[in-house]
Amino acid sequence: MELSSSKEEKKETFGGVVYECVRCGTQVIAEKLAQLPEIKCICGYRILKKSRPPIVKQLKAI
């Protein structure tokens, strides 16, 4: 059953914005932040940065 739950979590993060706490490094999905009354990490720190996706984009030079 763990495999199906991990696949569901991957579907959630695909296309979603992921934020990372500057202090502790915890990653939070934007949908979960929207559910909370305040935008802050579980450690209480309010500074979050948008983490970059692991995909490297290549552009053709002109």
N, CA, C and O atoms as a Tripos MOL2 file, in Angstrom:
@<TRIPOS>MOLECULE
protein
  248   247    62     0     0
PROTEIN
NO_CHARGES

@<TRIPOS>ATOM
      1 N           0.8010   -1.1900    0.0000 N.3       1 MET1
      2 CA          0.0000    0.0000    0.0000 C.3       1 MET1
      3 C           0.8510    1.2650    0.0000 C.2       1 MET1
      4 O           0.3790    2.3280   -0.4010 O.2       1 MET1
      5 N           2.0770    1.1610    0.4380 N.am      2 GLU2
      6 CA          2.9430    2.3260    0.4820 C.3       2 GLU2
      7 C           3.2700    2.8300   -0.9170 C.2       2 GLU2
      8 O           3.4320    4.0340   -1.1180 O.2       2 GLU2
      9 N           3.3650    1.9390   -1.8690 N.am      3 LEU3
     10 CA          3.6870    2.3520   -3.2240 C.3       3 LEU3
     11 C           2.5970    3.2330   -3.8080 C.2       3 LEU3
     12 O           2.9030    4.2260   -4.4690 O.2       3 LEU3
     13 N           1.3430    2.9000   -3.5830 N.am      4 SER4
     14 CA          0.2560    3.7020   -4.1340 C.3       4 SER4
     15 C           0.2060    5.0820   -3.4870 C.2       4 SER4
     16 O          -0.0940    6.0660   -4.1640 O.2       4 SER4
     17 N           0.4940    5.1720   -2.1910 N.am      5 SER5
     18 CA          0.4700    6.4740   -1.5280 C.3       5 SER5
     19 C           1.6250    7.3540   -1.9990 C.2       5 SER5
     20 O           1.4640    8.5690   -2.1130 O.2       5 SER5
     21 N           2.7930    6.7570   -2.2760 N.am      6 SER6
     22 CA          3.9130    7.5540   -2.7620 C.3       6 SER6
     23 C           3.6580    8.0470   -4.1780 C.2       6 SER6
     24 O           4.0930    9.1410   -4.5350 O.2       6 SER6
     25 N           2.9610    7.2600   -4.9890 N.am      7 LYS7
     26 CA          2.6130    7.7030   -6.3360 C.3       7 LYS7
     27 C           1.6400    8.8700   -6.2810 C.2       7 LYS7
     28 O           1.7360    9.7960   -7.0860 O.2       7 LYS7
     29 N           0.7020    8.8350   -5.3350 N.am      8 GLU8
     30 CA         -0.2550    9.9230   -5.1890 C.3       8 GLU8
     31 C           0.4500   11.2060   -4.7640 C.2       8 GLU8
     32 O           0.0900   12.2880   -5.2280 O.2       8 GLU8
     33 N           1.4420   11.1010   -3.8950 N.am      9 GLU9
     34 CA          2.1850   12.2730   -3.4590 C.3       9 GLU9
     35 C           2.9670   12.8740   -4.6180 C.2       9 GLU9
     36 O           3.0560   14.0960   -4.7320 O.2       9 GLU9
     37 N           3.5350   12.0330   -5.4800 N.am     10 LYS10
     38 CA          4.2730   12.5350   -6.6300 C.3      10 LYS10
     39 C           3.3460   13.2530   -7.5920 C.2      10 LYS10
     40 O           3.7400   14.2530   -8.1920 O.2      10 LYS10
     41 N           2.1220   12.7670   -7.7520 N.am     11 LYS11
     42 CA          1.1560   13.4330   -8.6170 C.3      11 LYS11
     43 C           0.8020   14.8090   -8.0740 C.2      11 LYS11
     44 O           0.5950   15.7460   -8.8450 O.2      11 LYS11
     45 N           0.7310   14.9400   -6.7550 N.am     12 GLU12
     46 CA          0.4230   16.2240   -6.1430 C.3      12 GLU12
     47 C           1.5330   17.2330   -6.4040 C.2      12 GLU12
     48 O           1.2530   18.3800   -6.7510 O.2      12 GLU12
     49 N           2.7880   16.8230   -6.2410 N.am     13 THR13
     50 CA          3.8930   17.7530   -6.3870 C.3      13 THR13
     51 C           4.1680   18.0910   -7.8380 C.2      13 THR13
     52 O           4.7550   19.1370   -8.1160 O.2      13 THR13
     53 N           3.7640   17.2450   -8.7730 N.am     14 PHE14
     54 CA          4.0040   17.5270  -10.1830 C.3      14 PHE14
     55 C           3.1240   18.6940  -10.6010 C.2      14 PHE14
     56 O           1.9010   18.6220  -10.4880 O.2      14 PHE14
     57 N           3.7330   19.7590  -11.0780 N.am     15 GLY15
     58 CA          2.9850   20.9230  -11.5050 C.3      15 GLY15
     59 C           2.6740   21.8790  -10.3710 C.2      15 GLY15
     60 O           2.2340   23.0020  -10.6200 O.2      15 GLY15
     61 N           2.8930   21.4640   -9.1350 N.am     16 GLY16
     62 CA          2.6410   22.3320   -7.9900 C.3      16 GLY16
     63 C           3.9000   23.0870   -7.6120 C.2      16 GLY16
     64 O           5.0140   22.6760   -7.9380 O.2      16 GLY16
     65 N           3.7040   24.1990   -6.9180 N.am     17 VAL17
     66 CA          4.8340   25.0030   -6.4830 C.3      17 VAL17
     67 C           5.2940   24.4940   -5.1230 C.2      17 VAL17
     68 O           4.4820   24.2840   -4.2220 O.2      17 VAL17
     69 N           6.5930   24.3000   -4.9810 N.am     18 VAL18
     70 CA          7.1630   23.8050   -3.7280 C.3      18 VAL18
     71 C           8.0100   24.9120   -3.1190 C.2      18 VAL18
     72 O           8.8780   25.4820   -3.7810 O.2      18 VAL18
     73 N           7.7460   25.2110   -1.8440 N.am     19 TYR19
     74 CA          8.5050   26.2120   -1.1190 C.3      19 TYR19
     75 C           9.3840   25.5290   -0.0880 C.2      19 TYR19
     76 O           9.0590   24.4490    0.4050 O.2      19 TYR19
     77 N          10.5170   26.1760    0.2390 N.am     20 GLU20
     78 CA         11.4740   25.6200    1.1940 C.3      20 GLU20
     79 C          11.7590   26.6540    2.2770 C.2      20 GLU20
     80 O          11.9900   27.8260    1.9790 O.2      20 GLU20
     81 N          11.7420   26.2200    3.5210 N.am     21 CYS21
     82 CA         12.0370   27.0990    4.6510 C.3      21 CYS21
     83 C          13.5230   27.4620    4.6280 C.2      21 CYS21
     84 O          14.3790   26.6060    4.4010 O.2      21 CYS21
     85 N          13.8130   28.7360    4.8660 N.am     22 VAL22
     86 CA         15.2000   29.1950    4.8410 C.3      22 VAL22
     87 C          15.9600   28.7020    6.0690 C.2      22 VAL22
     88 O          17.1560   28.4250    5.9820 O.2      22 VAL22
     89 N          15.2890   28.5900    7.2010 N.am     23 ARG23
     90 CA         15.9520   28.1890    8.4470 C.3      23 ARG23
     91 C          16.2030   26.6850    8.5150 C.2      23 ARG23
     92 O          17.3440   26.2600    8.6960 O.2      23 ARG23
     93 N          15.1440   25.8690    8.3700 N.am     24 CYS24
     94 CA         15.2980   24.4290    8.6140 C.3      24 CYS24
     95 C          15.3380   23.5910    7.3330 C.2      24 CYS24
     96 O          15.7380   22.4280    7.3850 O.2      24 CYS24
     97 N          14.9380   24.1460    6.1890 N.am     25 GLY25
     98 CA         15.0120   23.4180    4.9270 C.3      25 GLY25
     99 C          13.8260   22.5200    4.6350 C.2      25 GLY25
    100 O          13.8730   21.7330    3.6890 O.2      25 GLY25
    101 N          12.7580   22.6170    5.4270 N.am     26 THR26
    102 CA         11.5650   21.8050    5.1990 C.3      26 THR26
    103 C          10.8730   22.2560    3.9210 C.2      26 THR26
    104 O          10.7160   23.4550    3.6880 O.2      26 THR26
    105 N          10.4590   21.3010    3.0900 N.am     27 GLN27
    106 CA          9.7680   21.6290    1.8500 C.3      27 GLN27
    107 C           8.2660   21.4790    2.0370 C.2      27 GLN27
    108 O           7.7890   20.4850    2.5840 O.2      27 GLN27
    109 N           7.5220   22.4960    1.5690 N.am     28 VAL28
    110 CA          6.0740   22.5350    1.7330 C.3      28 VAL28
    111 C           5.4420   22.8410    0.3860 C.2      28 VAL28
    112 O           5.9360   23.6850   -0.3600 O.2      28 VAL28
    113 N           4.3390   22.1490    0.0720 N.am     29 ILE29
    114 CA          3.6080   22.3860   -1.1690 C.3      29 ILE29
    115 C           2.7020   23.5990   -0.9750 C.2      29 ILE29
    116 O           2.2030   23.8320    0.1260 O.2      29 ILE29
    117 N           2.4880   24.3690   -2.0380 N.am     30 ALA30
    118 CA          1.6890   25.5880   -1.9630 C.3      30 ALA30
    119 C           0.2560   25.3130   -1.5210 C.2      30 ALA30
    120 O          -0.3420   26.1400   -0.8330 O.2      30 ALA30
    121 N          -0.3030   24.1730   -1.9000 N.am     31 GLU31
    122 CA         -1.6770   23.8460   -1.5080 C.3      31 GLU31
    123 C          -1.7950   23.6830    0.0100 C.2      31 GLU31
    124 O          -2.8060   24.0580    0.6050 O.2      31 GLU31
    125 N          -0.7590   23.1240    0.6250 N.am     32 LYS32
    126 CA         -0.7870   22.9530    2.0810 C.3      32 LYS32
    127 C          -0.6180   24.2940    2.7840 C.2      32 LYS32
    128 O          -1.1850   24.5000    3.8570 O.2      32 LYS32
    129 N           0.1550   25.2100    2.1950 N.am     33 LEU33
    130 CA          0.3000   26.5390    2.7780 C.3      33 LEU33
    131 C          -1.0120   27.3070    2.7080 C.2      33 LEU33
    132 O          -1.3210   28.0910    3.6060 O.2      33 LEU33
    133 N          -1.7830   27.0900    1.6500 N.am     34 ALA34
    134 CA         -3.0570   27.7840    1.4870 C.3      34 ALA34
    135 C          -4.0730   27.3430    2.5360 C.2      34 ALA34
    136 O          -4.9800   28.1050    2.8710 O.2      34 ALA34
    137 N          -3.9380   26.1400    3.0520 N.am     35 GLN35
    138 CA         -4.8720   25.6280    4.0520 C.3      35 GLN35
    139 C          -4.6180   26.2240    5.4370 C.2      35 GLN35
    140 O          -5.5240   26.2530    6.2700 O.2      35 GLN35
    141 N          -3.4120   26.6920    5.6880 N.am     36 LEU36
    142 CA         -3.0490   27.2270    7.0000 C.3      36 LEU36
    143 C          -3.5000   28.6840    7.1340 C.2      36 LEU36
    144 O          -3.5760   29.3940    6.1320 O.2      36 LEU36
    145 N          -3.8000   29.1400    8.3570 N.am     37 PRO37
    146 CA         -4.2080   30.5400    8.5380 C.3      37 PRO37
    147 C          -3.0610   31.5320    8.3130 C.2      37 PRO37
    148 O          -3.3040   32.6660    7.9010 O.2      37 PRO37
    149 N          -1.8260   31.1220    8.5780 N.am     38 GLU38
    150 CA         -0.6570   31.9680    8.3560 C.3      38 GLU38
    151 C           0.3130   31.2470    7.4420 C.2      38 GLU38
    152 O           0.3830   30.0180    7.4400 O.2      38 GLU38
    153 N           1.0620   32.0180    6.6660 N.am     39 ILE39
    154 CA          2.0770   31.4110    5.8070 C.3      39 ILE39
    155 C           3.3770   31.3670    6.5980 C.2      39 ILE39
    156 O           4.0910   32.3640    6.7150 O.2      39 ILE39
    157 N           3.6650   30.1890    7.1370 N.am     40 LYS40
    158 CA          4.9170   29.9970    7.8600 C.3      40 LYS40
    159 C           5.2250   28.5130    7.9370 C.2      40 LYS40
    160 O           4.3540   27.6670    7.7350 O.2      40 LYS40
    161 N           6.4730   28.2170    8.2330 N.am     41 CYS41
    162 CA          6.9520   26.8420    8.3480 C.3      41 CYS41
    163 C           6.5010   26.2470    9.6820 C.2      41 CYS41
    164 O           6.0360   26.9660   10.5680 O.2      41 CYS41
    165 N           6.6420   24.9340    9.8130 N.am     42 ILE42
    166 CA          6.2900   24.2850   11.0750 C.3      42 ILE42
    167 C           7.2400   24.6940   12.2030 C.2      42 ILE42
    168 O           6.8970   24.5690   13.3790 O.2      42 ILE42
    169 N           8.4280   25.1800   11.8500 N.am     43 CYS43
    170 CA          9.3740   25.6330   12.8720 C.3      43 CYS43
    171 C           9.0430   27.0480   13.3520 C.2      43 CYS43
    172 O           9.6280   27.5220   14.3260 O.2      43 CYS43
    173 N           8.1040   27.7290   12.6720 N.am     44 GLY44
    174 CA          7.6920   29.0650   13.0790 C.3      44 GLY44
    175 C           8.3190   30.1800   12.2650 C.2      44 GLY44
    176 O           7.9380   31.3410   12.4130 O.2      44 GLY44
    177 N           9.2670   29.8510   11.4140 N.am     45 TYR45
    178 CA          9.9460   30.8510   10.5940 C.3      45 TYR45
    179 C           9.0490   31.2460    9.4310 C.2      45 TYR45
    180 O           8.3920   30.3880    8.8420 O.2      45 TYR45
    181 N           9.0100   32.5220    9.0930 N.am     46 ARG46
    182 CA          8.0810   33.0030    8.0690 C.3      46 ARG46
    183 C           8.7300   33.2860    6.7210 C.2      46 ARG46
    184 O           8.0590   33.7670    5.8080 O.2      46 ARG46
    185 N           9.9930   33.0040    6.5790 N.am     47 ILE47
    186 CA         10.6650   33.2590    5.3070 C.3      47 ILE47
    187 C          10.7980   31.9470    4.5500 C.2      47 ILE47
    188 O          11.4920   31.0280    4.9840 O.2      47 ILE47
    189 N          10.1150   31.8770    3.4020 N.am     48 LEU48
    190 CA         10.1470   30.7000    2.5420 C.3      48 LEU48
    191 C          10.6570   31.1200    1.1760 C.2      48 LEU48
    192 O          10.3980   32.2340    0.7230 O.2      48 LEU48
    193 N          11.3800   30.2290    0.5260 N.am     49 LYS49
    194 CA         11.8280   30.5170   -0.8370 C.3      49 LYS49
    195 C          11.2680   29.4570   -1.7720 C.2      49 LYS49
    196 O          11.0280   28.3190   -1.3710 O.2      49 LYS49
    197 N          11.0670   29.8390   -3.0000 N.am     50 LYS50
    198 CA         10.5500   28.9070   -3.9980 C.3      50 LYS50
    199 C          11.7120   28.0390   -4.4650 C.2      50 LYS50
    200 O          12.7120   28.5490   -4.9690 O.2      50 LYS50
    201 N          11.5760   26.7300   -4.2950 N.am     51 SER51
    202 CA         12.6650   25.8390   -4.6980 C.3      51 SER51
    203 C          12.5780   25.5570   -6.1940 C.2      51 SER51
    204 O          11.4950   25.5090   -6.7760 O.2      51 SER51
    205 N          13.7220   25.3750   -6.7840 N.am     52 ARG52
    206 CA         13.7910   25.1400   -8.2290 C.3      52 ARG52
    207 C          13.4710   23.6880   -8.5500 C.2      52 ARG52
    208 O          13.7940   22.7910   -7.7710 O.2      52 ARG52
    209 N          12.8390   23.4550   -9.6930 N.am     53 PRO53
    210 CA         12.5700   22.0710  -10.0930 C.3      53 PRO53
    211 C          13.8660   21.3670  -10.4930 C.2      53 PRO53
    212 O          14.8190   22.0280  -10.9060 O.2      53 PRO53
    213 N          13.9170   20.0420  -10.3770 N.am     54 PRO54
    214 CA         15.1440   19.3120  -10.7050 C.3      54 PRO54
    215 C          15.4130   19.2190  -12.2090 C.2      54 PRO54
    216 O          16.4670   18.7270  -12.6110 O.2      54 PRO54
    217 N          14.4960   19.6720  -13.0330 N.am     55 ILE55
    218 CA         14.6440   19.5730  -14.4870 C.3      55 ILE55
    219 C          15.4830   20.7440  -14.9920 C.2      55 ILE55
    220 O          15.2190   21.8980  -14.6530 O.2      55 ILE55
    221 N          16.4940   20.4410  -15.8000 N.am     56 VAL56
    222 CA         17.3370   21.4680  -16.3930 C.3      56 VAL56
    223 C          16.7880   21.7880  -17.7730 C.2      56 VAL56
    224 O          16.6360   20.9020  -18.6150 O.2      56 VAL56
    225 N          16.4910   23.0630  -17.9970 N.am     57 LYS57
    226 CA         15.9650   23.4750  -19.2970 C.3      57 LYS57
    227 C          17.1200   23.9090  -20.1860 C.2      57 LYS57
    228 O          18.0010   24.6560  -19.7600 O.2      57 LYS57
    229 N          17.1050   23.4350  -21.4190 N.am     58 GLN58
    230 CA         18.1320   23.8160  -22.3770 C.3      58 GLN58
    231 C          17.4860   24.6440  -23.4750 C.2      58 GLN58
    232 O          16.4520   24.2680  -24.0270 O.2      58 GLN58
    233 N          18.1070   25.7740  -23.7830 N.am     59 LEU59
    234 CA         17.6080   26.6600  -24.8180 C.3      59 LEU59
    235 C          18.5840   26.6810  -25.9790 C.2      59 LEU59
    236 O          19.7970   26.5780  -25.7940 O.2      59 LEU59
    237 N          18.0430   26.8150  -27.1630 N.am     60 LYS60
    238 CA         18.8780   26.8710  -28.3520 C.3      60 LYS60
    239 C          19.4130   28.2910  -28.5210 C.2      60 LYS60
    240 O          18.6420   29.2510  -28.4950 O.2      60 LYS60
    241 N          20.7240   28.4320  -28.6930 N.am     61 ALA61
    242 CA         21.3410   29.7410  -28.8730 C.3      61 ALA61
    243 C          21.0740   30.2560  -30.2810 C.2      61 ALA61
    244 O          21.0000   29.4940  -31.2450 O.2      61 ALA61
    245 N          20.9350   31.5470  -30.3630 N.am     62 ILE62
    246 CA         20.6710   32.1570  -31.6810 C.3      62 ILE62
    247 C          21.9670   32.5630  -32.3410 C.2      62 ILE62
    248 O          21.9540   33.0920  -33.4520 O.2      62 ILE62
@<TRIPOS>BOND
     1     1     2 1
     2     2     3 1
     3     3     4 2
     4     3     5 am
     5     5     6 1
     6     6     7 1
     7     7     8 2
     8     7     9 am
     9     9    10 1
    10    10    11 1
    11    11    12 2
    12    11    13 am
    13    13    14 1
    14    14    15 1
    15    15    16 2
    16    15    17 am
    17    17    18 1
    18    18    19 1
    19    19    20 2
    20    19    21 am
    21    21    22 1
    22    22    23 1
    23    23    24 2
    24    23    25 am
    25    25    26 1
    26    26    27 1
    27    27    28 2
    28    27    29 am
    29    29    30 1
    30    30    31 1
    31    31    32 2
    32    31    33 am
    33    33    34 1
    34    34    35 1
    35    35    36 2
    36    35    37 am
    37    37    38 1
    38    38    39 1
    39    39    40 2
    40    39    41 am
    41    41    42 1
    42    42    43 1
    43    43    44 2
    44    43    45 am
    45    45    46 1
    46    46    47 1
    47    47    48 2
    48    47    49 am
    49    49    50 1
    50    50    51 1
    51    51    52 2
    52    51    53 am
    53    53    54 1
    54    54    55 1
    55    55    56 2
    56    55    57 am
    57    57    58 1
    58    58    59 1
    59    59    60 2
    60    59    61 am
    61    61    62 1
    62    62    63 1
    63    63    64 2
    64    63    65 am
    65    65    66 1
    66    66    67 1
    67    67    68 2
    68    67    69 am
    69    69    70 1
    70    70    71 1
    71    71    72 2
    72    71    73 am
    73    73    74 1
    74    74    75 1
    75    75    76 2
    76    75    77 am
    77    77    78 1
    78    78    79 1
    79    79    80 2
    80    79    81 am
    81    81    82 1
    82    82    83 1
    83    83    84 2
    84    83    85 am
    85    85    86 1
    86    86    87 1
    87    87    88 2
    88    87    89 am
    89    89    90 1
    90    90    91 1
    91    91    92 2
    92    91    93 am
    93    93    94 1
    94    94    95 1
    95    95    96 2
    96    95    97 am
    97    97    98 1
    98    98    99 1
    99    99   100 2
   100    99   101 am
   101   101   102 1
   102   102   103 1
   103   103   104 2
   104   103   105 am
   105   105   106 1
   106   106   107 1
   107   107   108 2
   108   107   109 am
   109   109   110 1
   110   110   111 1
   111   111   112 2
   112   111   113 am
   113   113   114 1
   114   114   115 1
   115   115   116 2
   116   115   117 am
   117   117   118 1
   118   118   119 1
   119   119   120 2
   120   119   121 am
   121   121   122 1
   122   122   123 1
   123   123   124 2
   124   123   125 am
   125   125   126 1
   126   126   127 1
   127   127   128 2
   128   127   129 am
   129   129   130 1
   130   130   131 1
   131   131   132 2
   132   131   133 am
   133   133   134 1
   134   134   135 1
   135   135   136 2
   136   135   137 am
   137   137   138 1
   138   138   139 1
   139   139   140 2
   140   139   141 am
   141   141   142 1
   142   142   143 1
   143   143   144 2
   144   143   145 am
   145   145   146 1
   146   146   147 1
   147   147   148 2
   148   147   149 am
   149   149   150 1
   150   150   151 1
   151   151   152 2
   152   151   153 am
   153   153   154 1
   154   154   155 1
   155   155   156 2
   156   155   157 am
   157   157   158 1
   158   158   159 1
   159   159   160 2
   160   159   161 am
   161   161   162 1
   162   162   163 1
   163   163   164 2
   164   163   165 am
   165   165   166 1
   166   166   167 1
   167   167   168 2
   168   167   169 am
   169   169   170 1
   170   170   171 1
   171   171   172 2
   172   171   173 am
   173   173   174 1
   174   174   175 1
   175   175   176 2
   176   175   177 am
   177   177   178 1
   178   178   179 1
   179   179   180 2
   180   179   181 am
   181   181   182 1
   182   182   183 1
   183   183   184 2
   184   183   185 am
   185   185   186 1
   186   186   187 1
   187   187   188 2
   188   187   189 am
   189   189   190 1
   190   190   191 1
   191   191   192 2
   192   191   193 am
   193   193   194 1
   194   194   195 1
   195   195   196 2
   196   195   197 am
   197   197   198 1
   198   198   199 1
   199   199   200 2
   200   199   201 am
   201   201   202 1
   202   202   203 1
   203   203   204 2
   204   203   205 am
   205   205   206 1
   206   206   207 1
   207   207   208 2
   208   207   209 am
   209   209   210 1
   210   210   211 1
   211   211   212 2
   212   211   213 am
   213   213   214 1
   214   214   215 1
   215   215   216 2
   216   215   217 am
   217   217   218 1
   218   218   219 1
   219   219   220 2
   220   219   221 am
   221   221   222 1
   222   222   223 1
   223   223   224 2
   224   223   225 am
   225   225   226 1
   226   226   227 1
   227   227   228 2
   228   227   229 am
   229   229   230 1
   230   230   231 1
   231   231   232 2
   232   231   233 am
   233   233   234 1
   234   234   235 1
   235   235   236 2
   236   235   237 am
   237   237   238 1
   238   238   239 1
   239   239   240 2
   240   239   241 am
   241   241   242 1
   242   242   243 1
   243   243   244 2
   244   243   245 am
   245   245   246 1
   246   246   247 1
   247   247   248 2
@<TRIPOS>SUBSTRUCTURE
     1 MET1         2 RESIDUE 1 A MET
     2 GLU2         6 RESIDUE 1 A GLU
     3 LEU3        10 RESIDUE 1 A LEU
     4 SER4        14 RESIDUE 1 A SER
     5 SER5        18 RESIDUE 1 A SER
     6 SER6        22 RESIDUE 1 A SER
     7 LYS7        26 RESIDUE 1 A LYS
     8 GLU8        30 RESIDUE 1 A GLU
     9 GLU9        34 RESIDUE 1 A GLU
    10 LYS10       38 RESIDUE 1 A LYS
    11 LYS11       42 RESIDUE 1 A LYS
    12 GLU12       46 RESIDUE 1 A GLU
    13 THR13       50 RESIDUE 1 A THR
    14 PHE14       54 RESIDUE 1 A PHE
    15 GLY15       58 RESIDUE 1 A GLY
    16 GLY16       62 RESIDUE 1 A GLY
    17 VAL17       66 RESIDUE 1 A VAL
    18 VAL18       70 RESIDUE 1 A VAL
    19 TYR19       74 RESIDUE 1 A TYR
    20 GLU20       78 RESIDUE 1 A GLU
    21 CYS21       82 RESIDUE 1 A CYS
    22 VAL22       86 RESIDUE 1 A VAL
    23 ARG23       90 RESIDUE 1 A ARG
    24 CYS24       94 RESIDUE 1 A CYS
    25 GLY25       98 RESIDUE 1 A GLY
    26 THR26      102 RESIDUE 1 A THR
    27 GLN27      106 RESIDUE 1 A GLN
    28 VAL28      110 RESIDUE 1 A VAL
    29 ILE29      114 RESIDUE 1 A ILE
    30 ALA30      118 RESIDUE 1 A ALA
    31 GLU31      122 RESIDUE 1 A GLU
    32 LYS32      126 RESIDUE 1 A LYS
    33 LEU33      130 RESIDUE 1 A LEU
    34 ALA34      134 RESIDUE 1 A ALA
    35 GLN35      138 RESIDUE 1 A GLN
    36 LEU36      142 RESIDUE 1 A LEU
    37 PRO37      146 RESIDUE 1 A PRO
    38 GLU38      150 RESIDUE 1 A GLU
    39 ILE39      154 RESIDUE 1 A ILE
    40 LYS40      158 RESIDUE 1 A LYS
    41 CYS41      162 RESIDUE 1 A CYS
    42 ILE42      166 RESIDUE 1 A ILE
    43 CYS43      170 RESIDUE 1 A CYS
    44 GLY44      174 RESIDUE 1 A GLY
    45 TYR45      178 RESIDUE 1 A TYR
    46 ARG46      182 RESIDUE 1 A ARG
    47 ILE47      186 RESIDUE 1 A ILE
    48 LEU48      190 RESIDUE 1 A LEU
    49 LYS49      194 RESIDUE 1 A LYS
    50 LYS50      198 RESIDUE 1 A LYS
    51 SER51      202 RESIDUE 1 A SER
    52 ARG52      206 RESIDUE 1 A ARG
    53 PRO53      210 RESIDUE 1 A PRO
    54 PRO54      214 RESIDUE 1 A PRO
    55 ILE55      218 RESIDUE 1 A ILE
    56 VAL56      222 RESIDUE 1 A VAL
    57 LYS57      226 RESIDUE 1 A LYS
    58 GLN58      230 RESIDUE 1 A GLN
    59 LEU59      234 RESIDUE 1 A LEU
    60 LYS60      238 RESIDUE 1 A LYS
    61 ALA61      242 RESIDUE 1 A ALA
    62 ILE62      246 RESIDUE 1 A ILE
